[in-house]
Amino acid sequence: MLNFSNITVRLGGTVILDGATAALPPGARVGLIGRNGAGKSTLMKVVAGMLEPDDGRIDLPKDARLGYIAQEAPAGSANPLETVLAADTERADLLAEAETADDPHRIAEIHERLNVIEAHSAPARAARILVGLGFDEEAQQQPMDSFSGGWRMRVALAALLFSQPDMLLLDEPSNHLDLEATLWLENFLTSYRATILVVSHERDLLNNVVDHILHLQQGKTTLYPGGYDAFEKQRAERQAQMESARQKQVAERDKLQAFVDRWRTKAHSAKQAQSRIKALARMEPIAATIEDPSLSFHFPSPSELKPPLITLDDAAVGYGDNIVLSGLNLRMDPDDRTALLGRNGNGKTTLARLIASQLEPKAGSISKSGKLTVGYFTQYQVEELDTEDTPLEHMTRLMSDAKPAAVRAQLGRFGFSGDKATIKVGKLSGGERARLALALITRDAPHLLILDEPTNHLDVDAREALVHALNEYQGAVMMVSHDRHMLELTADRLVMVDSGRAKEFSGSLEDYTDFVLGRNQESKTRPDSNSRSGGNRKDERRQAAERRKQQADLRKTASRAEKQMEELGKQLSDLDRAMFDPDNATPELKGLTMTDLMKKRSDVQDALDQAESDWLEANEALETADA
């Protein structure tokens, strides 16, 4: 049981948590969610005892062991296996004592306790956790100092899971993981038999692991039963009820106010008016549901190019003399939506950099459409934004030849309208910086978007906006992501990067999940694309691709009709001028008789009416398709 009551935290004069209260059942598996900046990590630190609240209290079971990842990643000369084993402090202390103890009774007690906690199997258990998080046997023996910060944070996560605390506190555990490690973690947590409180924006993890959602909004918490989909449904119902109650309250207030205004000055009804004034004062206003316009953003669609956009012919790529990938035979067309699968370190980013022209092939060839433009998003771009500049200054530098209105329009597509465009980047949240980076790389309406882990800083709602934006985008997409939900809704093709090769995976993402976790694998072969679940997924992806093509055709029709309307409208103006002001007629209309001009005008008007009809029909069809 974890109870917290009236937790209030102020940081730098700003109220982060404002009377947050919740009672979590014993053994509950709770997903803590909320918009970026809502205070999720702050609440987690309060629960972990790392931050003292300004008000309120935390009640935990006596002697409960809490597990929380420290901010500092482990380092030093110890290897990952040793680091993970050291996390079980009781085992480590007992083994150290066993080396020096000379009292036979104490030695017996030590070995009895070591048997109880299954100390003999600890190395194998630690190794299994490390393998699941991406460390093979060789990597487990390397010193911690040889790993990057992201890999060392994986070791910290492995150590936490190995220590088996009574209450597991996880703050965005998948941020440093690839898809394969994320799948393993989700599977591990599903079978973890203790209380879990996890901050996550991974919709699949929240649906498959947790049994409660704790929603943090405006400093307060609300507990919902079920996973994320259940929460979303309950929240929508709750918002609808609140909006209905608000509207009824507004009507009641108007009615009371009308009575007061009419009768407060009349002697015979003054008392009744006073009672209604008091009722108005006691009536707590119900806040209207707040919609965040920054959650709706879209990518500008590119000009049309004939396929293929890119063709790799037996290409090889690497760094210096080190070949990372070879035998690459890959084609990308304008409507392709490709997800690159495979563990970190297998070459997904290397392949993306080759496609983005940041690397040249070491062998073979790569051919590209002459007018191809590529937008390449990486986390480095988010981290390298100048914190002292504003979004407007960043975009103006890159669009130096564009008019201010065009610069503002591009920022507005990603939620940076009005004053938001002039806030220093240093004051933006991680999710806002990611959106700014996406705005910057798409300023030229690229034909191909390459997205390397675009969701790392985005909350659940922003990720849904990204999914929608990608499905609306009319260019090709190649992405690397551990967000399975996004991949399922946007990717039409899966390419597995493994063992120095990149080959299409013949199956659905659900099949790939089974393949990674070793489920339903009667043989060592990869899943067949004709499996029932794979077929259903492929049908869904094909239908999504067909919808995108249909929408693209409709947009082209609307655009073509709009241009025709503009040209025909100009022709009508010229004809009217020729009819009523012959001296200023255009050269090609001078000398025509009034009868000829009137006939020509009638033909142009008919063509304009048809163009308007085509434009209206295409836009109505687009609205229906978007609904």
C-alpha positions in Angstrom: 0.0 0.0 0.0 1.3 3.4 -1.0 -0.7 6.5 0.2 0.2 10.1 -0.4 -1.9 12.9 0.8 -2.0 16.6 -0.1 1.5 16.6 -1.5 2.5 20.1 -2.4 5.9 21.0 -4.0 7.1 24.4 -5.1 10.3 24.8 -7.1 11.7 28.3 -7.8 8.4 29.9 -6.6 6.3 27.8 -9.1 3.8 25.3 -7.7 4.6 21.9 -9.3 2.4 19.7 -7.2 -0.7 21.2 -5.6 -2.3 18.9 -3.1 -1.7 15.7 -5.0 -3.5 12.8 -3.3 -3.9 9.1 -4.0 -4.2 5.7 -2.4 -2.5 2.8 -4.4 -3.7 -0.7 -3.6 -1.1 -3.3 -2.4 0.7 -4.9 -5.3 -0.7 -2.3 -7.7 1.0 -1.7 -11.0 0.5 2.0 -11.7 1.3 4.1 -14.7 2.0 7.7 -13.8 1.1 9.9 -16.8 0.7 13.5 -17.6 1.8 16.2 -20.0 5.5 17.1 -20.2 6.3 19.4 -17.3 3.3 18.3 -15.2 5.5 17.1 -12.3 5.7 13.4 -12.8 9.4 13.1 -12.0 8.9 15.5 -9.1 6.2 13.2 -7.6 8.4 10.2 -8.2 11.3 11.8 -6.3 8.9 12.6 -3.4 7.8 9.0 -3.2 11.4 7.8 -3.4 12.4 10.1 -0.5 14.8 12.1 -2.6 12.7 15.3 -2.4 11.0 16.8 0.7 7.5 18.2 -0.1 6.5 21.6 1.2 3.3 20.0 2.5 1.6 16.6 2.7 2.7 13.2 3.7 3.7 9.8 2.3 2.7 6.5 3.9 4.6 3.4 3.0 4.5 -0.2 4.5 7.0 -0.6 7.2 10.4 -1.9 6.1 9.4 -1.7 2.4 12.4 -1.6 0.0 12.1 1.0 -2.6 14.0 0.7 -5.9 14.7 3.9 -7.9 17.4 4.6 -10.5 19.9 7.2 -9.5 20.5 10.1 -11.8 24.2 9.3 -12.1 24.9 6.4 -14.4 27.3 3.8 -12.9 31.0 4.0 -14.0 34.4 2.7 -13.1 36.4 -0.4 -13.9 33.8 -3.0 -12.8 32.0 -4.7 -15.6 28.2 -4.7 -16.1 27.8 -8.2 -14.5 29.7 -7.2 -11.4 27.8 -3.9 -11.2 24.5 -5.7 -11.4 25.4 -8.4 -8.8 26.6 -5.6 -6.4 23.0 -4.2 -6.4 22.0 -7.1 -4.1 23.7 -5.6 -1.1 22.6 -8.4 1.2 24.2 -11.1 -1.0 27.4 -9.0 -1.4 27.7 -8.4 2.4 27.1 -12.1 3.2 29.7 -13.3 0.6 32.2 -10.8 2.0 31.6 -11.9 5.5 31.8 -15.6 4.6 35.4 -14.9 3.4 36.5 -13.7 6.9 34.1 -15.4 9.4 35.6 -18.0 11.7 32.7 -18.8 14.0 31.2 -22.1 12.8 27.7 -21.1 13.9 27.9 -17.8 12.1 29.3 -19.5 9.0 26.3 -21.9 9.0 23.9 -19.0 9.3 25.6 -17.2 6.4 25.3 -20.2 4.1 21.8 -20.9 5.2 20.8 -17.3 4.3 22.6 -17.5 1.0 20.6 -20.6 0.2 17.4 -18.9 1.1 18.0 -15.9 -1.2 19.3 -18.3 -3.9 22.7 -16.6 -4.1 24.1 -19.4 -6.2 21.8 -18.6 -9.1 22.3 -14.8 -8.9 25.0 -14.6 -11.6 22.8 -16.5 -14.1 19.8 -14.3 -13.2 21.9 -11.1 -13.6 23.2 -12.3 -16.9 19.7 -13.0 -18.2 18.6 -9.5 -17.3 21.7 -8.0 -19.0 21.1 -10.0 -22.2 17.5 -8.9 -22.3 18.7 -5.2 -22.2 21.1 -5.8 -25.0 24.4 -6.9 -23.4 25.8 -10.1 -24.9 28.3 -12.3 -23.0 31.3 -10.3 -24.3 29.8 -6.9 -23.4 29.0 -8.1 -19.9 32.8 -8.4 -19.3 33.8 -4.9 -20.5 34.6 -2.2 -18.0 31.7 0.3 -17.4 33.9 3.2 -18.5 34.0 1.8 -22.0 30.2 2.3 -22.5 28.3 5.4 -23.5 26.0 7.1 -21.0 22.9 5.5 -22.5 24.4 2.0 -22.2 25.5 2.7 -18.6 21.9 3.7 -17.8 20.8 0.3 -19.1 23.2 -1.3 -16.5 21.6 0.9 -13.8 18.1 -0.4 -14.9 19.4 -4.0 -14.9 20.8 -3.5 -11.4 17.5 -2.1 -10.2 15.5 -5.0 -11.7 18.0 -7.5 -10.2 17.6 -6.1 -6.7 13.9 -7.0 -6.7 12.6 -4.2 -4.5 9.2 -4.3 -2.9 8.2 -1.2 -4.7 9.7 -0.6 -8.2 9.9 3.1 -9.2 10.7 3.6 -12.9 10.9 7.0 -14.6 10.8 6.7 -18.4 12.7 3.3 -18.3 12.6 2.9 -22.1 14.2 6.2 -23.0 17.6 4.6 -23.5 16.3 1.4 -25.0 15.8 0.1 -28.5 12.6 -1.7 -29.5 14.0 -5.1 -28.7 15.0 -4.2 -25.2 11.7 -2.4 -24.7 9.8 -5.5 -25.6 12.0 -7.5 -23.2 11.4 -5.0 -20.4 7.7 -5.0 -21.0 7.6 -8.8 -20.8 9.8 -8.7 -17.6 7.5 -6.2 -15.9 4.4 -8.2 -16.8 5.7 -11.1 -14.6 7.2 -8.9 -11.8 5.4 -9.6 -8.6 5.6 -6.4 -6.6 4.2 -2.9 -6.6 5.2 -0.9 -9.6 5.0 2.9 -10.2 6.2 3.7 -13.7 6.3 7.0 -15.5 6.0 6.2 -19.2 4.6 7.5 -22.5 4.7 4.1 -24.1 1.0 3.2 -24.8 1.7 -0.5 -25.3 3.6 -0.7 -22.0 0.8 1.1 -20.2 -1.8 -1.2 -21.7 0.1 -4.5 -21.2 1.9 -3.9 -17.8 -0.2 -1.6 -15.5 -3.6 -2.1 -13.9 -4.1 1.5 -12.8 -3.4 4.9 -14.4 -2.5 7.8 -12.1 -3.1 11.0 -14.1 -1.3 14.1 -13.0 -2.8 17.4 -14.3 -2.5 20.9 -12.9 -0.7 19.6 -9.8 -3.4 17.1 -8.8 -3.7 13.4 -9.3 -6.7 11.2 -10.3 -6.5 7.4 -10.2 -8.2 5.3 -12.9 -8.6 1.5 -13.0 -7.2 -0.3 -16.1 -4.5 0.4 -18.7 -4.1 3.4 -20.9 -6.9 2.7 -23.4 -9.3 2.3 -20.5 -8.1 5.6 -19.0 -8.5 7.4 -22.3 -12.1 6.2 -22.5 -12.9 7.1 -18.9 -11.2 10.5 -19.3 -13.2 11.3 -22.4 -16.4 10.4 -20.5 -15.3 12.4 -17.5 -14.6 15.5 -19.6 -17.9 15.2 -21.4 -19.7 15.0 -18.0 -17.7 18.0 -16.7 -18.5 20.0 -19.8 -22.2 19.2 -19.5 -22.1 20.2 -15.8 -20.3 23.4 -16.7 -22.9 24.4 -19.3 -25.7 23.6 -16.8 -23.9 25.7 -14.2 -23.5 28.6 -16.6 -27.2 28.5 -17.4 -28.0 28.4 -13.7 -25.7 31.3 -13.0 -27.2 33.4 -15.8 -30.7 32.6 -14.4 -29.7 33.6 -10.9 -27.9 36.7 -12.1 -31.0 37.8 -14.2 -33.2 37.5 -11.1 -30.8 39.5 -9.0 -30.4 42.2 -11.6 -34.1 42.6 -12.0 -35.3 42.4 -8.3 -32.5 43.4 -6.0 -33.7 47.0 -5.9 -37.4 46.1 -5.3 -38.3 46.2 -1.6 -40.7 43.2 -1.8 -38.2 40.9 -3.4 -34.8 42.1 -1.9 -34.5 39.1 0.5 -35.0 36.7 -2.4 -32.4 38.6 -4.4 -29.9 38.5 -1.5 -30.3 34.7 -1.2 -29.5 34.3 -4.8 -26.5 36.5 -4.5 -25.2 34.2 -1.8 -25.9 31.2 -4.0 -23.9 32.8 -6.7 -21.0 33.4 -4.4 -21.1 29.8 -3.2 -21.2 28.3 -6.7 -17.6 27.1 -7.5 -17.0 27.7 -11.2 -16.4 24.5 -13.2 -13.4 25.0 -15.5 -13.8 24.5 -19.2 -11.9 21.7 -20.8 -8.6 23.0 -22.1 -7.5 22.1 -25.6 -3.8 22.4 -26.3 -3.3 23.8 -29.9 0.4 22.7 -29.8 -0.8 19.0 -30.0 -2.0 19.5 -33.6 1.0 19.8 -36.0 1.7 18.7 -39.5 4.5 18.3 -42.0 4.4 20.3 -45.2 3.9 17.9 -48.2 6.6 17.9 -50.9 6.4 18.3 -54.6 5.8 15.1 -56.6 8.7 12.9 -57.7 8.6 9.8 -59.9 9.7 6.5 -58.2 12.2 5.4 -57.1 13.5 8.0 -54.8 16.5 6.0 -53.8 18.0 2.7 -54.9 20.9 0.8 -53.1 22.6 -1.7 -55.3 24.9 -4.2 -53.4 26.1 -1.2 -51.3 28.4 -1.3 -48.3 28.8 1.4 -45.6 30.9 2.0 -42.6 33.4 4.2 -40.9 37.0 4.2 -42.0 38.1 0.7 -42.7 35.3 -0.8 -40.6 32.4 -2.0 -42.8 29.2 -2.0 -40.7 26.7 -3.1 -43.4 27.2 -4.7 -46.8 25.1 -6.3 -49.5 22.5 -3.6 -49.2 19.8 -3.9 -51.9 17.0 -1.5 -51.0 14.6 0.7 -52.9 12.5 3.5 -51.6 9.5 5.0 -53.4 7.5 8.2 -52.7 4.8 6.5 -50.6 7.0 4.1 -48.6 6.7 4.0 -44.8 9.7 1.9 -43.6 10.6 1.0 -40.0 14.2 -0.2 -39.3 14.3 -2.9 -36.7 17.2 -4.4 -34.9 19.1 -3.9 -31.6 21.1 -0.7 -31.1 24.6 -1.2 -32.5 23.5 -3.3 -35.4 23.7 -0.4 -37.9 20.2 1.2 -38.1 21.6 4.7 -37.7 24.4 3.9 -40.1 21.9 2.9 -42.8 19.9 6.0 -42.0 23.0 8.2 -42.4 23.7 6.5 -45.8 20.2 7.3 -47.0 20.5 10.9 -45.8 23.9 11.3 -47.7 25.8 11.8 -44.5 27.9 8.7 -45.4 29.1 7.6 -48.8 29.0 3.9 -49.8 32.2 1.9 -49.4 31.2 -0.4 -52.2 28.3 -0.9 -54.6 26.2 2.1 -55.5 23.4 4.4 -54.4 21.3 6.3 -56.9 18.8 9.1 -56.0 16.3 11.2 -57.7 18.0 14.4 -58.8 15.5 16.7 -57.0 15.3 14.6 -53.8 15.4 16.5 -50.5 15.7 14.7 -47.2 14.7 15.8 -43.7 16.8 13.9 -41.0 15.8 14.0 -37.4 18.1 12.8 -34.5 18.3 13.4 -30.8 21.6 15.3 -31.4 19.6 18.1 -33.2 17.4 18.5 -30.1 20.4 18.6 -27.8 22.3 21.1 -30.0 19.6 23.8 -30.2 20.9 27.1 -29.0 19.2 27.7 -25.7 19.6 31.4 -25.9 17.9 31.8 -29.2 14.1 31.6 -29.9 12.3 29.3 -32.3 11.8 32.3 -34.5 15.5 33.1 -34.6 16.4 29.4 -35.3 13.9 29.3 -38.2 14.8 32.7 -39.6 18.5 31.7 -39.9 17.6 28.6 -41.9 15.0 30.3 -44.0 17.0 33.4 -44.7 15.5 34.0 -48.2 11.9 33.5 -47.0 9.4 36.2 -46.1 8.7 36.6 -42.3 5.1 35.3 -43.0 6.5 32.0 -44.4 8.9 31.6 -41.5 6.0 32.1 -39.0 3.8 29.7 -41.0 6.3 26.9 -40.7 6.6 27.5 -37.0 2.9 27.6 -36.7 2.6 24.1 -38.2 4.4 22.8 -35.1 2.6 24.8 -32.4 4.9 27.8 -32.2 2.4 30.5 -33.0 2.3 34.0 -31.6 4.4 34.6 -28.4 5.4 30.9 -28.3 7.8 31.6 -31.3 9.7 34.2 -29.2 10.4 32.2 -26.0 14.0 31.2 -25.5 14.7 27.6 -26.3 16.2 27.2 -22.8 12.7 27.6 -21.4 11.0 25.1 -23.6 10.3 21.5 -22.5 12.0 18.5 -24.0 8.9 17.8 -26.1 8.7 21.4 -27.4 12.4 21.3 -28.4 11.8 18.0 -30.3 8.9 19.7 -32.1 11.1 22.6 -33.0 13.8 20.3 -34.4 11.1 18.6 -36.5 9.9 22.0 -37.7 13.5 22.9 -38.7 14.3 19.8 -40.7 11.0 20.0 -42.6 11.2 23.7 -43.6 11.9 22.8 -47.2 9.1 20.2 -47.5 11.4 17.2 -47.9 10.4 14.2 -50.1 11.8 11.8 -47.5 11.7 12.0 -43.7 14.2 10.0 -41.7 13.3 9.9 -38.0 15.6 8.4 -35.5 13.8 8.0 -32.2 11.5 11.0 -32.6 9.3 10.2 -29.6 11.9 10.2 -26.8 10.8 13.6 -25.4 7.1 13.5 -26.4 4.3 12.6 -24.0 1.4 10.3 -25.0 -0.8 13.0 -26.5 2.1 14.5 -28.5 3.0 11.1 -29.8 -0.6 10.7 -31.1 -0.3 14.0 -32.8 3.0 12.8 -34.4 1.3 9.6 -35.7 -1.5 11.7 -37.2 1.0 14.1 -38.8 3.0 11.2 -40.3 -0.2 9.6 -41.8 -1.1 13.0 -43.3 2.3 13.6 -44.7 2.6 12.9 -48.5 6.3 12.0 -48.7 8.2 8.8 -47.8 9.2 8.0 -44.2 12.0 5.9 -42.7 12.0 5.6 -39.0 13.8 4.1 -36.1 11.7 3.9 -32.9 11.1 1.8 -29.8 7.5 3.1 -29.7 5.6 0.0 -31.0 2.3 1.9 -31.2 3.6 4.5 -33.5 5.3 1.9 -35.8 2.1 -0.2 -36.0 0.1 2.8 -37.1 2.6 4.4 -39.6 4.9 1.7 -41.0 4.0 -0.3 -44.1 7.3 -2.1 -44.4 9.7 -3.6 -41.8 13.4 -3.9 -42.5 15.5 -5.8 -40.1 19.1 -4.7 -39.6 21.2 -7.6 -38.2 24.5 -9.4 -38.8 25.8 -6.8 -41.2 22.8 -7.0 -43.5 19.4 -5.1 -44.0 16.6 -7.3 -45.2 12.8 -7.1 -45.2 11.1 -8.8 -42.3 8.4 -11.1 -43.7 5.7 -10.5 -41.1 3.9 -8.0 -39.0 5.2 -6.1 -36.0 3.3 -8.5 -33.8 5.2 -11.3 -35.5 8.4 -9.5 -34.8 7.5 -9.1 -31.2 7.0 -12.9 -30.9 10.3 -13.4 -32.8 12.3 -11.2 -30.4 10.7 -12.8 -27.3 10.9 -16.3 -28.7 7.1 -16.8 -28.5 5.2 -19.1 -30.8 8.4 -20.1 -32.6 8.1 -23.7 -33.7 11.2 -23.4 -35.8 14.1 -21.1 -36.1 12.8 -19.4 -39.2 11.3 -16.0 -39.1 7.5 -15.5 -39.1 5.7 -16.0 -42.3 3.9 -13.0 -43.7 0.8 -15.2 -44.5 0.1 -15.9 -40.8 -3.4 -14.8 -39.7 -2.3 -12.0 -37.4 0.4 -10.9 -39.9 -2.1 -10.9 -42.7 -4.5 -8.7 -40.7 -1.8 -6.3 -39.9 -0.6 -6.2 -43.5 -4.2 -5.6 -44.6 -4.4 -2.7 -42.2 -1.2 -1.2 -43.4 -2.2 -1.6 -47.0 -5.5 0.1 -46.4 -3.7 2.9 -44.6 -1.4 3.3 -47.7 -4.4 3.3 -50.0 -6.1 5.9 -47.8 -3.0 8.1 -48.0 -2.9 7.7 -51.8 -6.6 8.5 -52.1 -6.1 11.6 -49.9 -3.0 12.6 -52.0 -5.1 12.3 -55.2 -7.8 14.4 -53.7 -5.4 17.1 -52.6 -3.9 17.2 -56.1 -7.4 17.5 -57.6 -8.2 20.4 -55.1 -4.9 22.1 -55.8 -5.3 21.8 -59.6 -8.9 23.1 -59.4 -7.8 26.0 -57.2 -5.1 27.0 -59.8 -7.7 26.7 -62.5 -10.1 28.9 -60.6 -7.4 31.5 -60.1 -6.5 31.5 -63.8 -10.2 31.5 -65.0 -11.0 34.3 -62.6 -8.2 36.4 -64.2 -9.6 35.6 -67.6 -13.1 36.8 -66.6 -11.6 40.1 -65.3 -9.8 40.6 -68.6 -13.0 39.9 -70.6 -15.0 42.3 -68.4 -12.4 45.0 -69.0 -12.4 44.3 -72.8 -16.2 44.6 -72.8 -16.6 47.8 -70.8 -13.2 49.5 -71.3 -12.0 48.4 -74.8 -9.0 50.9 -74.8 -7.4 49.0 -71.9 -8.1 45.5 -73.1 -5.3 42.9 -73.3 -3.8 42.6 -76.7 -5.3 39.2 -77.5 -8.8 40.5 -76.8 -8.6 43.8 -78.7 -10.5 43.7 -81.9 -13.0 41.1 -80.8 -16.7 41.9 -81.3 -19.0 42.2 -78.3 -20.7 38.9 -79.4 -17.3 37.1 -79.5 -16.4 38.5 -76.0 -19.8 37.5 -74.5 -19.5 34.0 -76.0 -15.9 33.7 -74.7 -17.0 35.0 -71.3 -19.8 32.4 -71.1 -17.3 29.6 -71.9 -14.9 30.8 -69.2 -17.7 31.1 -66.7 -18.8 27.5 -67.4 -15.2 26.3 -66.9 -15.0 28.3 -63.6 -18.2 26.8 -62.3 -16.9 23.3 -63.1 -13.5 24.1 -61.4 -15.3 25.3 -58.3 -17.5 22.2 -58.3 -14.4 20.0 -58.6 -12.7 21.9 -55.8 -15.7 21.6 -53.4 -16.1 17.9 -54.2 -12.5 17.2 -53.5 -12.4 19.1 -50.2 -15.7 17.5 -49.0 -14.2 14.1 -49.8 -11.0 15.1 -47.9 -13.1 16.2 -44.8 -14.9 12.8 -44.9 -11.6 10.9 -45.2 -10.1 12.9 -42.3 -13.1 12.3 -40.0 
